[in-house]
Amino acid sequence: MKTIRYSLNKNTLPTATDADPDVRRGALSDLPPGARLLPPCSPTKIVCVGRNYAEHAKEFGNPAPAEPLIFLKPLSSLIASGDNIVYPRISERIDYEGELGVIIGKRCRNVKASDATNYILGYTCVNEVTARDLQKKDGQWTRGKGFDTFCPVGPCMVPRDEVDFKSLRVRTIVDGEVRQDGSVIDMIFSVNDIIAYITSFMTLEPGDLIATGTPPGVGPVQVGAKIQIDIPGIGLLENTVVAELTK
């Protein structure tokens, strides 16, 4: 079943936790008319994996990493399907990065790769939006990947046991044109290896989100673009890019 989090209060923030009395759960097919769709998880942290597809690393002139390249996105970057991605005034290039998202189901630390599947609650779609010019300028990735609205997630979560993992493909469609189409089996580091690596130094909590890396084909978008991250069998994440308002 494709499960969702939603609210009947239009003012509920994407970062609202399950403790919020307005937050409800249900099936995607039963989303009430006029409800505010929320990200399908309420993470304490968003952990991302860089350059986890060899062809993506190559398209930017980078070698494939010898071990997972880990970074974090702030919770303030989280938005749901249907929300707007805000193009920052201080950036001259923002890129889409379609990714498979892994939602953690149980608290875990020092997990063996062979046991990691037991800690996965389910899967979702992620757009790991990046201000590419600022990422390159800064030399580290916090600002370029950390803007508000730079982590669209959703629209739903599919439980681990209902997913044929090896058949999954990550597709990014911009204004009707397919820009990315990659198989998850092309990841350099498997999901189990990623969980084992992360938990060797960090505790993962229930609801935490791992963005597992993007396949080749990333590129820039402009204000007005409609971006869809389509993972057949998981869901279709849709967001539109808007200009940052002048204060």
Protein Blocks (a to p, Z undefined) as FASTA:
>chain_A
ZZddddfbfkbcfklcfklmkbccddfklocghiacddfbdcfbdcddehkbfklmmmno
pacdfbdcdddddfklpccehiacdddfkbcbdcdddddddddfbdcehiafklmmmmpn
bdcdddddddfklmmmnopaklmmmgghiacgdjbdcdfklpcfklpccdddeehiafbd
cdfklpfbdfklmmmmmmmmpccdehiacdebjaehiacddehiacddddehiaccdddd
dddddZZ
